[in-house]
Amino acid sequence: MKSEEAINDFMSHIDAMRSLIGFVTVLPVTMPHVMTVLTEQQRKNIYEHCVIPWINFNRELYSKPDMYVDAPTPTPVDPNCSPLEL
């Protein structure tokens, strides 16, 4: 019975990987098309409110190389921070 469970777990893992591969291959094909059918104002709203904060967050994160090289020193988290910042 254990081998049957292992096979089912493996197949579940394979299904999850297929879903991930599907997402990764469809996103680059779909997203440019979606961005071309949006109006200039819609693109501006998406870019300014979503993309720019994400870029700034990554810049701030990568400007702390000690986070990746030195021993972990957790930064305290503000419980009132927004989901994007969290």
Secondary structure, 3 states (H helix, E strand, C coil): CHHHHHHHHHHHHHHHHHHHHHHHHHHHHHHHHHHHHCCHHHHHHHHHHHHHHHHHHHHHHHCCCHHHHCCCCCCCCCCCCCCCCC
